[in-house]
């Protein structure tokens, strides 16, 4: 794979495939590097921003220290936020943003940024609720989402409501 990239370094698909290979081997930093190369070629690829957020989140969940975990969660939030900035109704981006802001709110002691995290979490919740409700009502233009992803979003919202009833 790296031989192909040395001959054709602007092949975004090859970079993405190499990222996937690194990810399966739990080489998360190399996977992220490859995805960043994809972004150099396709700077508006909102799905790649979300994927970097996912890989960053997963890498932090694997036994990192609390400080390293918090730093990785903050980094993942930036990527998820960029994905939904580029595509307002990208379900995976909102899901990731809700998940990671929720984890950060739990992991980080209250400081000046907790209000920001709570408002990002609330915004992500609102967007996910809207997507789920439009999808379930079969509203025209809202049926193209993957049903499993919509169910996962609904489950995330429900779990959050059980933990923190309003």
N, C-alpha and C positions, 0 to 999 in steps of 0.2 A: 504494500500500500504506500509506504513512504517513497518507494522508487517511482511510483506513478506521480506522486506529488512533486518530486524533484524535477520531473519533465513537464508537469502541468500544474504549477502552484496556484493557479486561479480557478481550480476545479472545486467549487463549493461542495458538491456532492461527495467527492472523495474525502474532503476534510470532515464532513459530517459523519461519513462512514468510519473514518479513523477514530473520531471522537467516540462513537458507539463501541468500537472495539476496546478502546482504553477504558471506557466506563464499565464494560463487562469484566474487566480485569481489576476493577477498583482503583484504577490509576486516575483519580478524579482531576488532579491538576492538569495532567496531559489532555484529558478529555475537554476541560474548559479551554485550554489553549487552542485546541482544534476548532472549537465552536467560535472562539474569538476570531480565528482566521476566516471562518465563514462570514462573520459580520464585517470583516474588511472588504469582502467581495460583495456582500448583500447587506448594506448597512440598515435597511429598513425591515429586515426579517424578524418580525415580532415573535414568531414561534421560536427562533433561535435564542432571543433574549430570555424567553420563558424557560427554555431548556437549560441555559446556563444557570438560571435561578434554581431550577430543580437539582442540577448536579451539585451546586454549591450547598444547597440545603441538605442533600443526602450526605455529602462529605462531612458536614458538621454533625450530623446525627450519629456518626460512627465512633463514639467514644472520645470526642475532642474535649478539652478542658472547657469549663464554663465560659471563660473569657474568649477562647477561640471560637466557641459555639456562637456566642453573642456577635462577635465580629463577622462570622460567616453568615449569620441570619441577616445582619444589616446589609451585607453585600448582596445577598439573594433578593432582598426587598428592592434594591435599586434595579436589578434586572427584571423582576416581575413588574415593577412600576413602569419601566420603559416599554415592556411588551404591551401593556394595556394603554399606554400613551399612544403607541403606534396603531393599535387596533382596539377600539373602545369596548368591543363585545367579545374579546378573546377569553373564553371561559377558563382555559388552563392558566392564563395570567392572573385572573381574579382569584381563582382557587388558590394558587400559590401565594398570592399576596395575603389573602385571608389566613391561610395556614401559618405562614412564617411570622406575620405580625402577631398572631395569637401566641405563638411559641415565644416570641421576643418579649411580649407583655408579661408572660409567666416567668421567663428566665431572668429578666433584667429588673433590678430594683428601681423603684420610682426615682426618676430624675427628670430633667427638663424635656426629654424626648418622649415620655410615656403618653402624653396627650396627643402628640403627632401619630404615634403608633396606634392609639385607640381610634383616632379619626380615620386613619387608613384602613384599619380593620373594619370599621363601621361602613365605610364606602364600599369596600370589597363585599361585605355582607349584602348591602343594598343591591349591588350589581348582580350578585349571584341569585338573590331572591327574585329579581326581575327576570333574569334568564330562565330560571327554573319555572316560574309561573307562566311565562310566555310559551315556553316549550310544551309544558303540560296542557295548556289550552289550545295547542296546535295553531297558534297565531301565524298567519302567513309571514314568511321571512324569518321565523324563529324555530323552524323544524329541522334545520340542517346540523344541529349539534349532535354529537355522539351521545346516544342514550345512556351509556355507562358513565360518561363524564358528568352528565346532568344528574344522574342518581348519586354519584360521588359528591357532587356539590351540595345536593339536598342533604345528604348524610352529614357533611361537614357543618352545615348550618344547624341541623338538628342537634348534633353533639355540642356545639357551642351554646345553643339555647339551654341545654340541660345543665351545662356547667355554670353558666351565668344568666339565669332567668332575668328578664327585664321587668 
